[in-house]
């Protein structure tokens, strides 16, 4: 067991955490969005070799095909929206620090006071700055690194939902993204497929605000928060209560703007 500090407080970190990544089953039931092909696998074949012991091969060796942004839990970086290629391999992840887990019920856009995107419709469900502020009150503290958002209602169907771009799922308002920047949140984790509306004319307002990019910019040099990450399509079980946890964000060192990831939340015990 190791320790973490927050202000003047010291905590023991429980190594037995809660997995909040959705297991990705190639060729099986899995979450999906934006009409991407499902993640799949097939045995490697090379000459007489087959990578499938069921077919007489000496070992199993599969070729995996997937689109990280669309096939399950994934972490992405500012390279998602810049012309210059910038990959996750350049960002420190792993034991990133203390996170706030909060549950929020998105509201209809017609009931939200935040400024709307030109593509927002009245029936869109939004994660507003006011709801986010209220949820974090009493939990967030300077020195924390991450926010984990669980949308309500919370159902196990999130583990296998095929999201239709024509039926927007909940997303952040620009003001909510700006609040996260104001709080200096470095790692944002959500259980929706995107922090922006799936069809928004390419604006990606929340993404750009979170990475410190001017509206419409695709220039990496202008990104003020290039080491911040966004993790989408997580699933936080109901039994994990809102509160503070230590976040372990495991991401493979791929020189890509997104990769499948394995975040987990670890309980804290005051010392």
N, C-alpha and C positions, 0 to 999 in steps of 0.2 A: 504494500500500500504506500502511495506517495502522497505528497502534500501540495496544496495550492493556497495562495494568499489572495485576499481581496481587502484593500484598505488595511486596517489594523487587525483584521480577522484571519485566522489560519484554519484550514480545513484539511481533513483526511479525505482522500479520493478513493472511493470504492472501486477496485479493479473490475468488479462484476457489474458491468453497465447494461443498459438497455439498447439493443440494436434498433435503429430507426431507418435503416436501409431496407428497401423492398427486395427480397431475393429475386434474382433474375433467372428465369428458367427458359433457356433457349428451346425453341420448338414447342413451348408449353404456354400455359396461361400466364399473362404478364400485362402490366400497364403499357399504354401506348398513346401517343398523340401526334397530331399534325399529319395523319395519314401515312406515316412511315411504315416500311416493312417491319414485321416483327423480328426480334432478335432470333437468330437461328444458328445451328451448328451442323457440321457434317464431318465425317472422318476424312483425314488427310489420306490421299492416295499418291503414291510415287513409284512408278514401275510396278513391281509385284507386291509392293508394300501397301497394306491397308491399316489405317489407324483405328481399328475396331476389333477388339478381341472376340466379339460375337460373330464376326465374319472371318475368323481365323487369323486375325492379326496378332502379333506378339505383344502389343500394348495398345492403349487407347491414346489417340492423338487427334484432337479436333481442330477444325478451323471455325472460329466464331465470326459471325457477321452481325453487326449491330450499329445503331445510330445513337450515340450516348445521349444527345439532347431529347430523344423521343422514346427510348427504350428503358424505362425504369429510373431508379435513383441515380443522379449524376451531379457532378460539381462542375461549374463553369467559371471562366475568368473573363477579363475585359477583352481578350482576343476574340470573343464571340461577336463583337460589334466593330472591330477595327480593321482597317486595310492591312496594317502591318501584322504579321503573325506573332502572337504572343501566347505561350502555352503554360499549362498548369505546372510543368516541371520547374518553372521559375518562381513558384510561390511556395513558401514554407507552409506545410499542413501537418497533420498528425495531432499531437497534444497541444491544441491551440489555446486553451484557456477556459474560463468559466462562461457559461451560456445561460440565458434566460429562456425557459420554455413557457410560452403563453398560448392560451386558446382564445380564438377570436371568431365570432359569428359575423361573416360578411353581410353587408346590407345592400339593398337595392340602390342603384345609382340615383334614382329619383329622390331618395331619402338622405343622400350624402351631401355634406356641405363643401367637400373638397372640390377644387377645380377639376373639370372633366376633360378627357382627351376628345378630340373631334370625332373619334370612332366609338366612343362610349354610348351605349343605348340605355334607356331608362331601366331595363330589366337586368342589366349587368349587375353582378354581385361584387362589391368592392370591399377591400380591406382598407379602411380609412385611417387617416392620421389620428383622429380622435379616439377611435377604438384601440389603435395600437398604443397610444399614449396612456390610456386608462389601463390597458392590460399590463403594461410594463411598470406602472406606478407601484412602488414598494418592492419590486424585484430587481429592476435595473440599478446598477451602481457603477460609477466611473471605475475603469479598470477591467470591466468585463469585456469579452471579445466578440460574443456571438448572440444572435437571437434565433430561436427556433419557433416557427409559427405553425400551430395546429388549427386548421379551420374546422368550424362546427356547422352541421353535425359531423361527427367523426365515425366513419363506417369502414369496415374491413374491405368494402368494395374498392377503396382507393388503391388496394394492392393489385388490382387487375382491370381497372377502368380503361376503356378505349375512349379517349377524349376527342370529341368532334369539334374541329375549329369553328364550325358554324354555330356552336352552342357554347358560348364563352363560359369558362369556369372562373371562380373568383381570382382577382388579381389586385395588386397594390395600386393605390392612387399615387400620383407624383408627389403629393404632400407626405404620404406615408413613407415613401422612399427617402425624401428629404429629411424626415425625422430620424431615420436610421443613420443617415450621414451625420446629422447633428450630434447624435449620441456616440459617434465614432464606432459603429458596429462594423467589424471587419469580415465576419462570416455570417451570412443569412441563409437559413434553411427553411424551406416551405414544403407543404404537402400537396401543392398544386403543380401542374406541369410547366407553368411560367409565371414570373412575377408581373408580366405584362399581359394585356389582352392578346390572344393568339393571332388575331387579325387586326392589326392597328396601323396599317399602311407603312410599316417599317419604322415607326417612331421609337419603339422600345424605350419609352420615357423612364420607367422605373429602373431598368438596367443602366441606362446612361447616367441617371442621377446617382445611383449607388456607386458607380465606378468613377464618378467625378468628371464626367464628360459633358461638354456643352450639348445642348439640344441639336440633334442631327449630325454631330461630329463622328467621324470614323478615324480620327487621328490618335494614335497611341500616345504621342508626345503630349497631348492635352489631357490625358487621363490622370487626375490627381489622386486616385485611389486604386492604382493598378494591381495592388496586392490583395484586394478584397475579393471574396468569392461568393458565389450564389449556388446553393445546392437545392435542387428541385425534385419533386416526386418522392419525398420521404413518406414514412407512415409512422406516427407515434401512437402506440396502443393507449387505450383509455386508462389502463392501470398506472401509467406514468403520469404522476401529478404535475401540475404547473409548478414552476419554481426554478431554483438554481441548480445547475449540474456542471460537471466538467465535460467539455466536448472533445472527443477523439475523432478527428476527421481524416480518415484514411483515403488517400487518393494516389493512384499509380503515377509514377513520374513520366507521363506521356507529354511530348511536345505538341500538345493539341489544346484547343480552347475549351474542350470538355472531355470528361472521362467518367465512366461508372465509378461510384464511390461508396464507402462504407462508414457512415457516421454512427457514433454511439454516444449515449449520454450516461454519465457516471455520477451516482449520488455523492453528496458532500456531507461530511460529519464535522461539526465545529470542534475545534481542539481548545 
